[in-house]
Amino acid sequence: MSGRVGDLSPRQAEALAQFRENLQDVLPSLPSQDDYFLLKWLRARCFDLPKSEAMLRKHVEVRKHMDADNIISWEAPEVIRKYMSGGMCGYDREGSPIWYEIIGPLDAKGLLFSASKQDLLKNKFRDCEVLRHECEKQSQKLGKKIEMVLMVYDCEGLGLKHLWKPAVDTYGELLSMFEENYPESLKRLFIVKAPKIFPVAYNLVKHFLSEDTRKKVVVLGSNWKEVLQKYIDPEQIPVEYGGTLRDPDGDPKCPSKINYGGDVPQHYYVRDQLAQQYEHTVVVNRGSSHQVEYEILFPGCVLRWQFRSEGADVGFGVYLKTKIGERQRAGEMTEVYPNQRYNSHMVPEDGSLTCSTPGIYVLRFDNTYSYLHAKKVSYSVEVLLPDATSAQQIQKLGDRLNEVALNHSP
């Protein structure tokens, strides 16, 4: 049995009745008290009563903290309203609201330098409440229960800048908040225009998603516009995404409904760095360098680094070794990320590199130009692996035009 209204086994029906009984003290504070709403929490925890109850009680506390009953009238800071991309636009053929996420133009670093993480989380919680209310309106309008949302992720322009660790960590918190507070609310999630780096990005965030959510992620090929129209009437799709919907002024992107983000102007910045934890600290002596080696076994991996120096600048570059098993000077290796001096004593540096070929990559901290001062450098380096399933699927999509569901492989 599916565990939905009208399709409950005797055990599930008994669990629902007991669940309702156990929650008598918090039912009045819930946004809905019907069986549809309660069953979402039971399905999310496989009808395990203690786990379902703990999940829902935690949600009640989050609603209090977020002032959820009044959050739709809450106005986010201007920088979030202007530059946080995404928006609700149209309905699918079954009447479910559609939410678009626009990844490429999103300036995650600019937003984190300009707004508090709490306001970013509150803004996303507000988006979820807007969608929940829209589902209620659609249910009343259509005379049938609408309780799930279709999402379209436009990944055009997804790049290394989006893999900045603080941004990925914050995005993970947003995903976790959605999973923990709006279970069983996602119908399906279409990925369109996915670039080659998508498997690496997906691998960084997929552990924030439940197994059930992962099964609903579908990567579309070059025929994505036709596929979207199988699920959504063209009149409900912006012209930008292959439909016929325009803003009242004729704009094909429907910016009155979907925010397309953009670079955050620096006059919004309230900080120029975020507190970072570093895994290693070394002293690079005057006139010398410090090398760190990482073996990359297959193409498509991404090297991601963060570092800061104390007192003065330091040089940094990335090289590919030409001889294995011995230390090489910079001039003997292939330079793959140009060596230059960074004022990392003033603002910490971060960066990343997509490794196109396997081999031994050397991250080199350069102090050869300093004849007087040693440099203390703190740094962290990670090798980001692509998600195997999505990498294979994107490769297949290069050869054939169809959609591919990402399964729940670990």
C-alpha positions as CSV (number, residue, x, y, z in Angstrom):
1,M,0.0,0.0,0.0
2,S,1.2,3.5,-0.8
3,G,0.5,5.0,2.6
4,R,-1.7,7.7,1.0
5,V,-5.2,8.6,1.8
6,G,-7.5,5.9,0.4
7,D,-4.6,3.4,0.1
8,L,-3.7,2.4,3.6
9,S,-3.0,-1.1,5.0
10,P,-4.7,-1.9,8.3
11,R,-1.3,-1.4,10.0
12,Q,-0.8,2.0,8.4
13,A,-4.4,3.1,9.3
14,E,-3.7,2.0,12.9
15,A,-0.4,4.0,12.9
16,L,-2.2,7.1,11.6
17,A,-4.8,6.9,14.3
18,Q,-2.1,6.5,17.0
19,F,-0.1,9.3,15.5
20,R,-3.0,11.7,15.7
21,E,-3.6,10.6,19.3
22,N,0.0,11.2,20.2
23,L,0.0,14.7,18.7
24,Q,-3.1,16.1,20.4
25,D,-1.0,18.7,22.2
26,V,0.5,20.2,19.0
27,L,-2.2,19.6,16.4
28,P,-3.6,23.2,16.9
29,S,-0.3,24.7,16.0
30,L,0.1,22.7,12.7
31,P,-0.6,24.3,9.4
32,S,-3.0,21.5,8.6
33,Q,-4.5,18.7,10.7
34,D,-5.9,16.5,8.0
35,D,-4.8,12.9,7.2
36,Y,-3.0,14.1,4.0
37,F,-0.7,16.2,6.1
38,L,-0.1,13.7,8.9
39,L,0.6,10.9,6.4
40,K,3.5,12.9,4.9
41,W,5.4,12.6,8.1
42,L,4.6,8.9,8.5
43,R,5.7,8.1,5.0
44,A,8.9,10.1,5.4
45,R,9.8,7.8,8.3
46,C,8.4,4.6,6.9
47,F,5.5,4.7,9.5
48,D,7.9,4.5,12.4
49,L,5.8,6.3,15.0
50,P,8.6,7.5,17.3
51,K,10.7,8.8,14.4
52,S,7.7,10.4,12.7
53,E,6.6,12.1,15.9
54,A,10.1,13.4,16.7
55,M,10.3,14.8,13.2
56,L,7.0,16.6,13.4
57,R,7.6,18.0,16.9
58,K,10.9,19.4,15.7
59,H,9.0,21.0,12.8
60,V,6.6,22.6,15.3
61,E,9.6,24.2,17.0
62,V,11.1,25.4,13.7
63,R,7.8,27.0,12.8
64,K,7.8,28.9,16.1
65,H,11.4,30.0,15.5
66,M,10.7,31.1,12.0
67,D,7.3,32.8,12.9
68,A,5.9,30.7,10.1
69,D,2.3,31.9,10.5
70,N,3.5,35.4,9.6
71,I,6.5,34.6,7.4
72,I,4.8,35.3,4.0
73,S,4.4,38.9,5.0
74,W,8.1,39.0,6.2
75,E,10.3,41.1,3.9
76,A,13.8,39.7,3.3
77,P,16.7,42.2,3.1
78,E,17.0,44.0,-0.2
79,V,20.1,42.1,-1.3
80,I,18.2,38.8,-1.0
81,R,15.1,40.1,-2.7
82,K,17.2,41.3,-5.6
83,Y,19.9,38.7,-6.1
84,M,18.5,35.3,-4.7
85,S,17.6,33.6,-7.9
86,G,14.5,31.4,-8.4
87,G,10.8,31.7,-8.3
88,M,7.3,30.0,-8.7
89,C,5.9,30.1,-12.2
90,G,3.0,28.2,-13.6
91,Y,1.4,24.7,-12.9
92,D,2.0,21.3,-14.3
93,R,-0.7,19.3,-16.1
94,E,-2.0,18.0,-12.8
95,G,-2.2,21.4,-11.2
96,S,1.0,21.3,-9.0
97,P,2.9,24.5,-8.7
98,I,6.3,24.7,-10.5
99,W,9.4,26.2,-8.9
100,Y,12.4,27.2,-11.0
101,E,15.9,27.4,-9.5
102,I,18.4,29.4,-11.7
103,I,21.9,28.3,-10.7
104,G,24.3,30.0,-13.2
105,P,23.8,33.7,-12.3
106,L,23.6,33.0,-8.6
107,D,26.4,34.9,-6.8
108,A,26.7,32.7,-3.7
109,K,29.8,34.4,-2.4
110,G,28.2,37.9,-2.8
111,L,25.1,36.8,-0.9
112,L,27.1,35.3,1.9
113,F,29.2,38.4,2.2
114,S,26.0,40.6,2.2
115,A,23.4,38.7,4.2
116,S,23.2,36.6,7.3
117,K,22.9,32.9,6.9
118,Q,19.8,33.0,9.2
119,D,18.1,35.4,6.7
120,L,19.0,33.2,3.8
121,L,17.5,30.2,5.6
122,K,14.4,32.2,6.6
123,N,14.0,33.3,3.0
124,K,14.0,29.7,1.8
125,F,11.6,28.7,4.5
126,R,9.3,31.5,3.3
127,D,9.6,30.2,-0.3
128,C,8.5,26.8,1.0
129,E,5.5,28.3,2.8
130,V,4.5,30.2,-0.3
131,L,4.5,26.9,-2.2
132,R,2.5,25.1,0.6
133,H,-0.1,27.9,0.5
134,E,-0.2,27.6,-3.3
135,C,-0.9,23.9,-3.1
136,E,-3.8,24.6,-0.7
137,K,-5.2,27.2,-3.2
138,Q,-4.9,24.7,-6.1
139,S,-6.6,22.0,-4.0
140,Q,-9.6,24.3,-3.4
141,K,-9.7,25.5,-7.0
142,L,-9.4,22.1,-8.6
143,G,-11.4,20.1,-6.1
144,K,-8.6,17.6,-5.6
145,K,-5.7,17.3,-3.2
146,I,-2.5,19.0,-4.5
147,E,0.3,18.5,-2.1
148,M,3.5,18.3,-4.2
149,V,5.6,20.6,-6.2
150,L,7.5,20.2,-9.5
151,M,10.9,21.7,-9.6
152,V,13.1,22.7,-12.6
153,Y,16.8,23.4,-12.0
154,D,18.4,25.4,-14.7
155,C,22.1,24.5,-14.4
156,E,23.4,26.5,-17.3
157,G,26.5,28.4,-16.1
158,L,27.1,26.1,-13.1
159,G,30.8,26.4,-12.6
160,L,33.7,26.2,-10.2
161,K,32.6,29.4,-8.4
162,H,29.5,27.5,-7.2
163,L,31.8,24.9,-5.5
164,W,33.1,27.4,-2.9
165,K,32.9,25.5,0.3
166,P,30.9,28.0,2.4
167,A,28.4,28.2,-0.4
168,V,28.0,24.4,-0.7
169,D,27.7,24.1,3.1
170,T,25.0,26.8,3.2
171,Y,23.2,25.2,0.3
172,G,23.3,21.9,2.2
173,E,21.6,23.5,5.2
174,L,18.9,24.8,2.9
175,L,18.3,21.4,1.4
176,S,18.3,19.8,4.9
177,M,15.7,22.4,6.1
178,F,13.5,21.5,3.1
179,E,13.9,17.7,3.7
180,E,13.2,18.0,7.5
181,N,10.3,20.4,7.3
182,Y,8.5,19.7,4.0
183,P,8.6,15.9,3.6
184,E,6.9,14.2,0.7
185,S,6.4,17.6,-1.0
186,L,8.6,17.1,-4.1
187,K,6.9,15.4,-7.1
188,R,9.9,15.5,-9.3
189,L,13.0,17.6,-10.0
190,F,14.1,18.2,-13.5
191,I,17.8,19.1,-14.2
192,V,18.1,21.0,-17.5
193,K,21.2,22.2,-19.3
194,A,23.5,20.3,-17.0
195,P,27.2,21.0,-17.7
196,K,30.0,18.5,-17.3
197,I,30.8,19.7,-13.8
198,F,27.3,18.8,-12.6
199,P,28.2,15.3,-11.3
200,V,30.8,16.9,-9.0
201,A,28.3,19.5,-7.7
202,Y,25.6,16.9,-7.2
203,N,28.0,14.6,-5.3
204,L,28.7,17.4,-2.9
205,V,25.0,17.9,-1.9
206,K,23.3,14.5,-2.5
207,H,24.0,13.3,1.0
208,F,21.7,16.1,2.2
209,L,18.8,14.5,0.2
210,S,16.7,11.5,1.3
211,E,16.8,8.4,-0.7
212,D,13.2,9.1,-1.9
213,T,14.2,12.6,-3.0
214,R,17.2,11.3,-5.0
215,K,14.9,9.0,-6.9
216,K,13.0,12.0,-8.1
217,V,16.0,13.9,-9.6
218,V,15.9,13.5,-13.4
219,V,18.6,14.8,-15.7
220,L,17.2,15.8,-19.0
221,G,19.1,15.8,-22.3
222,S,19.1,18.3,-25.2
223,N,15.4,17.6,-25.8
224,W,14.5,19.0,-22.4
225,K,12.0,21.4,-23.7
226,E,9.9,18.6,-25.3
227,V,10.1,16.6,-22.1
228,L,8.9,19.5,-19.9
229,Q,5.9,19.9,-22.2
230,K,4.9,16.3,-21.5
231,Y,4.4,17.3,-17.9
232,I,3.5,21.0,-18.3
233,D,1.2,22.7,-20.8
234,P,3.2,25.2,-22.9
235,E,0.9,28.0,-21.8
236,Q,2.3,27.4,-18.3
237,I,6.0,27.5,-19.4
238,P,8.0,30.7,-19.9
239,V,9.1,31.2,-23.5
240,E,12.7,31.1,-22.1
241,Y,12.0,27.4,-21.3
242,G,10.2,26.4,-24.5
243,G,6.7,27.5,-23.7
244,T,4.5,30.4,-24.6
245,L,4.1,32.2,-21.3
246,R,5.3,35.8,-21.1
247,D,5.2,38.6,-18.6
248,P,2.5,41.2,-19.1
249,D,5.1,43.4,-20.7
250,G,6.1,40.6,-23.1
251,D,9.3,39.5,-21.4
252,P,9.9,35.9,-22.4
253,K,11.8,35.2,-19.2
254,C,8.9,36.1,-16.9
255,P,11.1,38.0,-14.4
256,S,8.0,39.1,-12.5
257,K,7.8,35.5,-11.3
258,I,11.4,34.2,-11.6
259,N,14.4,36.1,-10.2
260,Y,17.5,35.5,-12.4
261,G,20.0,36.7,-9.8
262,G,23.2,38.3,-10.9
263,D,26.4,39.5,-9.3
264,V,25.9,41.2,-6.0
265,P,27.4,44.8,-6.0
266,Q,30.0,45.2,-3.4
267,H,28.2,48.1,-1.7
268,Y,25.9,45.5,-0.2
269,Y,28.9,43.7,1.4
270,V,28.9,43.7,5.2
271,R,32.0,41.4,5.4
272,D,34.9,40.6,3.1
273,Q,35.5,37.1,4.4
274,L,33.9,34.3,6.4
275,A,35.5,32.5,9.4
276,Q,37.3,29.5,8.1
277,Q,38.8,26.4,9.7
278,Y,42.0,25.1,8.1
279,E,43.4,21.6,8.3
280,H,47.1,22.3,8.0
281,T,49.6,25.0,8.9
282,V,53.1,25.2,7.6
283,V,56.0,27.7,7.7
284,V,57.5,28.4,4.3
285,N,61.0,29.5,4.8
286,R,62.5,32.6,3.2
287,G,63.7,31.8,-0.4
288,S,61.9,28.5,-0.5
289,S,58.6,26.8,-1.3
290,H,56.2,24.2,0.1
291,Q,54.7,21.6,-2.1
292,V,51.6,19.4,-1.4
293,E,50.9,16.5,-3.8
294,Y,47.5,15.0,-4.7
295,E,47.0,12.0,-6.9
296,I,44.1,12.3,-9.3
297,L,43.1,8.9,-10.7
298,F,40.6,9.9,-13.3
299,P,39.5,13.0,-15.3
300,G,36.7,15.2,-14.1
301,C,37.8,15.5,-10.4
302,V,38.0,18.9,-8.9
303,L,40.8,20.2,-6.6
304,R,39.4,22.8,-4.2
305,W,41.6,24.8,-1.8
306,Q,41.5,27.6,0.7
307,F,44.4,29.3,2.3
308,R,45.6,32.3,4.3
309,S,49.0,33.6,5.2
310,E,50.1,35.7,8.2
311,G,52.0,39.0,8.0
312,A,52.6,39.2,4.2
313,D,51.6,37.8,0.8
314,V,52.5,34.4,-0.5
315,G,52.8,32.9,-4.0
316,F,50.5,30.0,-5.1
317,G,50.2,27.8,-8.2
318,V,49.2,24.3,-9.2
319,Y,51.4,22.0,-11.3
320,L,51.2,18.6,-12.9
321,K,54.3,16.4,-12.3
322,T,56.1,15.1,-15.4
323,K,58.1,12.5,-13.4
324,I,56.6,10.3,-10.7
325,G,58.5,9.5,-7.5
326,E,60.7,12.5,-7.1
327,R,60.4,16.1,-6.1
328,Q,60.4,18.4,-9.1
329,R,61.1,22.2,-9.3
330,A,58.3,24.4,-10.6
331,G,60.1,24.9,-14.0
332,E,60.3,21.1,-14.5
333,M,56.5,20.6,-14.1
334,T,53.5,21.6,-16.2
335,E,51.9,24.7,-14.8
336,V,48.1,24.1,-14.8
337,Y,47.0,27.0,-12.5
338,P,49.3,30.0,-13.0
339,N,51.6,30.9,-10.1
340,Q,51.0,34.4,-8.7
341,R,51.3,36.3,-5.4
342,Y,48.2,36.6,-3.3
343,N,47.5,39.1,-0.5
344,S,46.1,36.2,1.6
345,H,47.2,37.9,4.8
346,M,44.5,40.5,4.1
347,V,41.7,38.3,2.6
348,P,41.8,34.5,2.6
349,E,42.1,32.9,-0.9
350,D,40.0,30.1,-2.3
351,G,39.9,28.5,-5.6
352,S,39.4,25.3,-7.6
353,L,40.6,23.5,-10.7
354,T,38.9,20.8,-12.8
355,C,41.6,18.1,-13.5
356,S,41.3,17.1,-17.1
357,T,43.9,14.4,-17.0
358,P,45.0,11.9,-14.3
359,G,48.3,12.3,-12.6
360,I,50.1,13.9,-9.6
361,Y,49.0,17.5,-9.0
362,V,51.2,19.7,-6.9
363,L,49.9,22.7,-5.0
364,R,52.9,24.9,-4.4
365,F,53.1,27.8,-1.9
366,D,55.9,30.0,-3.2
367,N,58.1,32.2,-1.0
368,T,61.2,32.1,-3.2
369,Y,61.0,35.8,-3.9
370,S,61.3,36.7,-0.1
371,Y,64.9,37.0,1.1
372,L,64.0,38.2,4.6
373,H,60.8,36.7,5.9
374,A,59.4,33.2,6.4
375,K,55.6,32.9,5.8
376,K,53.1,31.0,8.0
377,V,50.4,29.5,5.8
378,S,47.2,27.7,6.9
379,Y,45.4,25.7,4.2
380,S,42.8,23.1,3.4
381,V,42.6,21.1,0.2
382,E,40.0,18.6,-1.0
383,V,39.6,16.4,-4.0
384,L,36.0,16.5,-5.1
385,L,34.8,13.4,-6.9
386,P,32.0,13.3,-9.5
387,D,28.8,11.4,-8.6
388,A,29.3,8.2,-10.6
389,T,25.7,7.7,-11.6
390,S,25.1,11.2,-12.9
391,A,28.5,11.3,-14.7
392,Q,27.5,8.1,-16.6
393,Q,24.1,9.5,-17.4
394,I,25.4,12.8,-18.6
395,Q,27.8,10.9,-20.8
396,K,24.9,8.9,-22.2
397,L,22.9,12.0,-22.8
398,G,25.6,13.2,-25.1
399,D,24.7,10.3,-27.4
400,R,21.0,10.1,-27.1
401,L,18.1,12.5,-26.5
402,N,16.1,11.4,-23.5
403,E,15.7,11.8,-19.8
404,V,17.6,9.9,-17.1
405,A,16.6,9.4,-13.5
406,L,19.3,9.5,-10.9
407,N,18.9,6.5,-8.8
408,H,19.7,6.4,-5.1
409,S,23.2,5.0,-5.5
410,P,25.5,6.0,-2.6
